[in-house]
Amino acid sequence: MRKIPYYLVFLGLLTACSDGGTPTCVGPNGACGFGGLTPDPNRFIDPAANSNKQVTMMISLNEAQITAYIKNKLAGYTGGTPENYLNVAQAALDIASGEDISNIPEESMAPAMYVVSPNLFASCGGAADVSTCISDWGAANSKLLAQRLVELRARADELNIAEVDFSNTIEPDSVLTFSVDENGKIIGVTVDGVSYDRNGNTNSFSNADGTLVYKSGTLDPSLEMTGLSYSDFGVYTITDSSGVNKVIPFAGGYTSQKIAENDIQTAINTDVKFSGAALGVVTNSDNEQLNIADNRASLLFSKDTGQTTLSASFDNWYDISVVKDMNDTTANINFSDYTGTDNYKLPDDVASGTASMDVGYYGATPETGIPTEATGLVNYSGNGINMDVSFGVK
């Protein structure tokens, strides 16, 4: 197992303040509201990323975006123009995250050090033993290095949101996918083979037959949910030309950032509890629908058993507790404390049942087995009631 340099231990403290370890809050020099930092006069602006954040807070970066960022960070660099900006970006990520840098080619090493910090380049650019110099510099500048890693993950790590399938339980064979342009901007969605074009910089997409509105749970102010970096959840609504609405809860994330439940159980030392939100829709036998939401949902992963437990309290329906075993999608669901109207109520003698539950755990460094966020879906159907819920937690 690779030994983690001690200067990265500070990252655990930083990420506790920087959105749960995920790089969604990026300010000057990678800061997230830390005082006493010098603002970056060349702070990078990514129009495509800013536009995408009207739809989802997930990181989505293509070659054009990363190249523009690296060029911005190399302002003032006098070592020559790199041959490949993506290689420089990866080298900078390796340096900031404490990866083995012995195989980084010389043409990428120098500009990568400058991207991490001009001070690092000035200190180690001419060193006889560059690896040792970088390690020593990182130990002496742990706070800055941890901040830079947060920013680099948000700006320099290639991730294509068009490759993500967002699933649902209402139409299990149908997934939602995004399309992006050459600059990385989201320009459309496709659901079950039907495509919709994005309306400006909004979260609305249209075609000749209707409109789809993508509502990320991280952008719903009533849920008070901070952004997720590698996955998303929420509901999308489709309104056809006749005015008929379909409300569909969804969830999904990057396969490359996903962490298997067996790996989580091995990596953690104790139970892990996540907090976030859950929302969805309840449909009764008359096909009437009730929207439900909870901004204090929680998810618990058990170290001992590998079980996952979702707890949510819906103030216009039931409190629910959903428990599934590791690597299973069949779950037990319990209902309590009903507060709704009779037309969405289960029979009095029904307090539990069987549900389906699909959970994805994600993290910036999935090889560690430690997740920083999770999203998923729950479906219950029985006794004239159908519940479809999506959730996202950190």
C-alpha positions as semicolon CSV with decimal commas, in nm:
position;residue;x (nm);y (nm);z (nm)
1;M;0,000;0,000;0,000
2;R;0,134;0,344;-0,092
3;K;0,238;0,548;0,209
4;I;0,058;0,882;0,226
5;P;0,297;1,175;0,280
6;Y;0,231;1,336;0,616
7;Y;0,182;1,677;0,460
8;L;-0,142;1,545;0,309
9;V;-0,280;1,471;0,655
10;F;-0,380;1,837;0,662
11;L;-0,610;1,767;0,369
12;G;-0,843;1,588;0,606
13;L;-0,878;1,905;0,809
14;L;-0,914;2,126;0,503
15;T;-1,177;1,912;0,339
16;A;-1,381;1,907;0,656
17;C;-1,428;2,276;0,581
18;S;-1,435;2,245;0,205
19;D;-1,753;2,059;0,130
20;G;-1,688;1,719;0,281
21;G;-1,372;1,641;0,090
22;T;-1,515;1,709;-0,252
23;P;-1,383;2,001;-0,458
24;T;-1,700;2,201;-0,514
25;C;-1,608;2,524;-0,336
26;V;-1,316;2,677;-0,522
27;G;-1,214;3,036;-0,470
28;P;-0,890;3,233;-0,496
29;N;-0,595;2,993;-0,469
30;G;-0,841;2,708;-0,418
31;A;-0,983;2,864;-0,101
32;C;-1,324;2,804;0,052
33;G;-1,367;3,110;0,266
34;F;-1,036;3,089;0,452
35;G;-0,923;3,425;0,583
36;G;-0,583;3,581;0,531
37;L;-0,526;3,447;0,180
38;T;-0,398;3,665;-0,099
39;P;-0,658;3,686;-0,381
40;D;-0,536;3,555;-0,714
41;P;-0,536;3,844;-0,964
42;N;-0,551;3,590;-1,248
43;R;-0,837;3,388;-1,104
44;F;-0,957;3,147;-1,368
45;I;-1,310;3,180;-1,508
46;D;-1,469;2,885;-1,690
47;P;-1,788;2,997;-1,869
48;A;-1,891;2,639;-1,953
49;A;-1,855;2,522;-1,593
50;N;-2,046;2,826;-1,466
51;S;-2,325;2,754;-1,713
52;N;-2,335;2,386;-1,617
53;K;-2,382;2,479;-1,252
54;Q;-2,729;2,602;-1,342
55;V;-2,807;2,235;-1,411
56;T;-2,584;2,032;-1,177
57;M;-2,296;2,086;-0,937
58;M;-2,115;1,776;-1,062
59;I;-1,764;1,834;-1,192
60;S;-1,750;1,803;-1,570
61;L;-1,426;1,888;-1,749
62;N;-1,310;1,823;-2,103
63;E;-0,975;1,883;-2,272
64;A;-1,063;2,239;-2,377
65;Q;-1,153;2,341;-2,021
66;I;-0,844;2,183;-1,866
67;T;-0,617;2,334;-2,131
68;A;-0,760;2,681;-2,067
69;Y;-0,711;2,638;-1,691
70;I;-0,351;2,520;-1,721
71;K;-0,268;2,805;-1,959
72;N;-0,414;3,047;-1,705
73;K;-0,208;2,899;-1,422
74;L;0,110;2,919;-1,634
75;A;0,084;3,297;-1,665
76;G;0,431;3,422;-1,578
77;Y;0,599;3,086;-1,638
78;T;0,921;3,133;-1,837
79;G;1,010;2,771;-1,898
80;G;0,860;2,737;-2,243
81;T;0,528;2,619;-2,385
82;P;0,430;2,262;-2,284
83;E;0,370;2,010;-2,561
84;N;0,064;1,862;-2,388
85;Y;-0,144;2,056;-2,135
86;L;-0,336;1,747;-2,022
87;N;-0,008;1,582;-1,925
88;V;0,083;1,889;-1,724
89;A;-0,256;1,880;-1,552
90;Q;-0,213;1,515;-1,455
91;A;0,141;1,578;-1,333
92;A;0,016;1,865;-1,116
93;L;-0,253;1,639;-0,970
94;D;0,006;1,372;-0,896
95;I;0,233;1,622;-0,723
96;A;-0,046;1,772;-0,511
97;S;-0,193;1,435;-0,411
98;G;0,137;1,273;-0,315
99;E;0,144;1,019;-0,598
100;D;0,467;0,868;-0,728
101;I;0,619;1,134;-0,951
102;S;0,928;0,945;-1,062
103;N;0,780;0,872;-1,405
104;I;0,667;1,228;-1,483
105;P;0,864;1,341;-1,792
106;E;1,086;1,644;-1,753
107;E;0,886;1,849;-2,005
108;S;0,578;1,812;-1,782
109;M;0,744;1,828;-1,440
110;A;0,860;2,190;-1,447
111;P;0,531;2,346;-1,566
112;A;0,336;2,114;-1,333
113;M;0,533;2,243;-1,035
114;Y;0,454;2,599;-1,143
115;V;0,082;2,514;-1,176
116;V;0,083;2,376;-0,822
117;S;0,266;2,685;-0,699
118;P;0,518;2,927;-0,852
119;N;0,697;2,908;-0,517
120;L;0,731;2,530;-0,555
121;F;0,884;2,576;-0,900
122;A;1,122;2,841;-0,767
123;S;1,227;2,613;-0,481
124;C;1,257;2,282;-0,664
125;G;1,282;2,361;-1,036
126;G;1,661;2,332;-1,030
127;A;1,697;2,073;-0,754
128;A;1,923;1,771;-0,806
129;D;1,664;1,544;-0,637
130;V;1,331;1,688;-0,744
131;S;1,116;1,425;-0,569
132;T;1,277;1,485;-0,230
133;C;1,261;1,861;-0,277
134;I;0,889;1,847;-0,360
135;S;0,824;1,625;-0,057
136;D;1,011;1,861;0,174
137;W;0,840;2,166;0,025
138;G;0,500;2,000;0,069
139;A;0,575;1,925;0,434
140;A;0,656;2,292;0,491
141;N;0,353;2,417;0,293
142;S;0,088;2,158;0,378
143;K;-0,201;2,403;0,400
144;L;-0,133;2,558;0,062
145;L;-0,074;2,219;-0,102
146;A;-0,400;2,081;0,033
147;Q;-0,586;2,385;-0,098
148;R;-0,424;2,345;-0,437
149;L;-0,529;1,980;-0,451
150;V;-0,890;2,081;-0,391
151;E;-0,875;2,330;-0,679
152;L;-0,690;2,094;-0,913
153;R;-0,951;1,825;-0,864
154;A;-1,218;2,076;-0,959
155;R;-1,031;2,225;-1,257
156;A;-0,777;1,977;-1,394
157;D;-0,922;1,625;-1,363
158;E;-1,085;1,514;-1,688
159;L;-1,442;1,391;-1,631
160;N;-1,710;1,373;-1,901
161;I;-2,065;1,411;-1,772
162;A;-2,195;1,285;-2,107
163;E;-2,077;0,939;-1,999
164;V;-2,301;0,928;-1,691
165;D;-2,632;0,738;-1,697
166;F;-2,890;0,884;-1,457
167;S;-3,133;0,607;-1,364
168;N;-3,483;0,606;-1,221
169;T;-3,727;0,352;-1,076
170;I;-4,042;0,468;-1,257
171;E;-3,908;0,368;-1,598
172;P;-3,616;0,136;-1,506
173;D;-3,512;0,070;-1,866
174;S;-3,482;0,442;-1,941
175;V;-3,181;0,658;-1,849
176;L;-3,112;1,029;-1,883
177;T;-2,783;1,138;-2,041
178;F;-2,636;1,481;-2,111
179;S;-2,467;1,604;-2,426
180;V;-2,192;1,869;-2,419
181;D;-2,028;2,090;-2,680
182;E;-1,658;2,121;-2,759
183;N;-1,618;2,377;-2,479
184;G;-1,766;2,146;-2,216
185;K;-2,103;2,320;-2,186
186;I;-2,414;2,108;-2,138
187;I;-2,631;2,161;-2,447
188;G;-2,891;1,886;-2,430
189;V;-3,037;1,576;-2,266
190;T;-3,163;1,248;-2,403
191;V;-3,420;1,026;-2,230
192;D;-3,522;0,690;-2,376
193;G;-3,398;0,794;-2,720
194;V;-3,577;1,130;-2,715
195;S;-3,350;1,435;-2,724
196;Y;-3,412;1,783;-2,584
197;D;-3,208;2,096;-2,655
198;R;-3,104;2,319;-2,367
199;N;-3,275;2,656;-2,336
200;G;-2,992;2,906;-2,291
201;N;-2,811;2,870;-1,959
202;T;-3,112;2,728;-1,775
203;N;-3,202;2,382;-1,644
204;S;-3,483;2,357;-1,902
205;F;-3,460;2,151;-2,221
206;S;-3,713;2,143;-2,506
207;N;-3,803;1,979;-2,835
208;A;-4,100;2,012;-3,068
209;D;-4,313;1,784;-2,850
210;G;-4,242;1,900;-2,497
211;T;-4,012;2,028;-2,225
212;L;-3,788;1,855;-1,973
213;V;-3,681;2,039;-1,657
214;Y;-3,386;1,888;-1,470
215;K;-3,408;1,969;-1,098
216;S;-3,094;1,872;-0,910
217;G;-3,146;1,824;-0,538
218;T;-2,824;2,019;-0,479
219;L;-2,975;2,329;-0,641
220;D;-3,310;2,319;-0,460
221;P;-3,286;2,594;-0,195
222;S;-3,558;2,430;0,015
223;L;-3,339;2,121;0,062
224;E;-3,033;2,317;0,182
225;M;-2,812;2,053;0,019
226;T;-2,454;2,147;-0,070
227;G;-2,314;2,039;-0,403
228;L;-2,202;1,689;-0,490
229;S;-1,891;1,653;-0,705
230;Y;-1,916;1,307;-0,860
231;S;-2,287;1,223;-0,857
232;D;-2,628;1,386;-0,860
233;F;-2,989;1,322;-0,758
234;G;-3,325;1,495;-0,785
235;V;-3,628;1,485;-1,012
236;Y;-3,684;1,575;-1,372
237;T;-4,024;1,665;-1,508
238;I;-4,139;1,606;-1,864
239;T;-4,432;1,808;-1,996
240;D;-4,564;1,699;-2,335
241;S;-4,745;1,911;-2,590
242;S;-5,081;1,822;-2,434
243;G;-4,972;1,948;-2,094
244;V;-4,934;1,608;-1,926
245;N;-4,658;1,605;-1,662
246;K;-4,436;1,317;-1,555
247;V;-4,227;1,359;-1,239
248;I;-3,931;1,119;-1,233
249;P;-3,679;1,093;-0,947
250;F;-3,325;1,016;-1,068
251;A;-2,974;0,943;-0,942
252;G;-2,638;0,859;-1,096
253;G;-2,267;0,935;-1,101
254;Y;-1,925;0,873;-1,249
255;T;-1,830;0,506;-1,275
256;S;-1,463;0,603;-1,242
257;Q;-1,529;0,761;-0,900
258;K;-1,758;0,486;-0,767
259;I;-1,652;0,276;-0,469
260;A;-1,768;-0,083;-0,412
261;E;-1,935;-0,158;-0,080
262;N;-1,686;-0,438;-0,005
263;D;-1,401;-0,189;-0,044
264;I;-1,574;0,057;0,188
265;Q;-1,621;-0,205;0,459
266;T;-1,253;-0,298;0,437
267;A;-1,128;0,062;0,439
268;I;-1,334;0,215;0,721
269;N;-1,265;0,171;1,091
270;T;-1,613;0,248;1,218
271;D;-1,967;0,314;1,092
272;V;-1,993;0,602;0,845
273;K;-2,290;0,837;0,858
274;F;-2,382;1,070;0,573
275;S;-2,628;1,361;0,582
276;G;-2,826;1,518;0,302
277;A;-3,169;1,519;0,144
278;A;-3,432;1,294;-0,010
279;L;-3,718;1,379;-0,243
280;G;-3,962;1,203;-0,468
281;V;-4,323;1,128;-0,543
282;V;-4,600;0,907;-0,402
283;T;-4,871;0,780;-0,637
284;N;-5,199;0,628;-0,514
285;S;-5,442;0,390;-0,681
286;D;-5,632;0,684;-0,838
287;N;-5,306;0,794;-1,005
288;E;-5,293;1,105;-0,787
289;Q;-4,941;1,221;-0,697
290;L;-4,791;1,370;-0,383
291;N;-4,448;1,535;-0,385
292;I;-4,240;1,451;-0,077
293;A;-3,906;1,590;0,047
294;D;-3,681;1,585;0,353
295;N;-3,376;1,810;0,395
296;R;-3,245;1,613;0,694
297;A;-3,215;1,265;0,548
298;S;-2,930;1,041;0,660
299;L;-2,750;0,734;0,532
300;L;-2,558;0,494;0,755
301;F;-2,305;0,238;0,634
302;S;-2,231;-0,029;0,893
303;K;-1,869;-0,137;0,937
304;D;-1,970;-0,468;1,096
305;T;-2,244;-0,584;0,857
306;G;-2,199;-0,374;0,544
307;Q;-2,567;-0,280;0,565
308;T;-2,690;0,054;0,435
309;T;-2,973;0,234;0,615
310;L;-3,156;0,536;0,473
311;S;-3,367;0,741;0,714
312;A;-3,600;1,016;0,598
313;S;-3,892;1,207;0,751
314;F;-4,150;1,348;0,511
315;D;-4,366;1,607;0,685
316;N;-4,664;1,539;0,457
317;W;-4,631;1,158;0,453
318;Y;-4,444;0,893;0,656
319;D;-4,110;0,868;0,825
320;I;-3,926;0,586;0,651
321;S;-3,631;0,364;0,733
322;V;-3,490;0,155;0,449
323;V;-3,229;-0,116;0,515
324;K;-3,043;-0,321;0,256
325;D;-2,763;-0,574;0,287
326;M;-2,425;-0,522;0,123
327;N;-2,425;-0,574;-0,255
328;D;-2,804;-0,627;-0,255
329;T;-3,080;-0,413;-0,403
330;T;-3,373;-0,567;-0,212
331;A;-3,446;-0,381;0,108
332;N;-3,677;-0,376;0,407
333;I;-3,876;-0,056;0,454
334;N;-4,053;0,061;0,770
335;F;-4,322;0,331;0,785
336;S;-4,408;0,536;1,093
337;D;-4,570;0,861;1,213
338;Y;-4,808;0,928;0,924
339;T;-4,898;1,296;0,887
340;G;-5,068;1,310;0,547
341;T;-5,421;1,282;0,412
342;D;-5,613;0,955;0,387
343;N;-5,573;0,919;0,010
344;Y;-5,197;0,847;0,041
345;K;-5,213;0,638;0,359
346;L;-5,128;0,270;0,380
347;P;-5,374;0,036;0,557
348;D;-5,348;0,062;0,935
349;D;-5,205;-0,289;0,964
350;V;-4,919;-0,216;0,723
351;A;-4,606;-0,077;0,890
352;S;-4,337;-0,237;0,679
353;G;-4,271;-0,405;0,347
354;T;-4,016;-0,488;0,080
355;A;-3,857;-0,217;-0,134
356;S;-3,583;-0,185;-0,392
357;M;-3,282;0,029;-0,306
358;D;-2,983;0,116;-0,523
359;V;-2,696;0,318;-0,372
360;G;-2,381;0,454;-0,536
361;Y;-2,089;0,561;-0,319
362;Y;-1,834;0,802;-0,469
363;G;-1,511;0,978;-0,380
364;A;-1,226;1,185;-0,520
365;T;-0,983;0,897;-0,457
366;P;-1,185;0,576;-0,494
367;E;-0,873;0,360;-0,460
368;T;-0,870;0,444;-0,088
369;G;-1,214;0,290;-0,037
370;I;-1,331;0,600;0,149
371;P;-1,645;0,763;0,003
372;T;-1,726;1,131;0,042
373;E;-2,077;1,123;-0,106
374;A;-2,357;0,887;-0,203
375;T;-2,671;0,901;-0,415
376;G;-2,942;0,651;-0,486
377;L;-3,300;0,548;-0,545
378;V;-3,571;0,372;-0,344
379;N;-3,896;0,226;-0,473
380;Y;-4,186;0,077;-0,275
381;S;-4,500;-0,057;-0,435
382;G;-4,788;-0,220;-0,248
383;N;-5,133;-0,176;-0,096
384;G;-5,233;0,076;-0,363
385;I;-4,935;0,303;-0,294
386;N;-4,622;0,356;-0,503
387;M;-4,327;0,556;-0,367
388;D;-4,025;0,664;-0,573
389;V;-3,750;0,852;-0,389
390;S;-3,405;0,980;-0,485
391;F;-3,150;1,087;-0,226
392;G;-2,809;1,251;-0,202
393;V;-2,583;1,265;0,102
394;K;-2,231;1,371;0,203
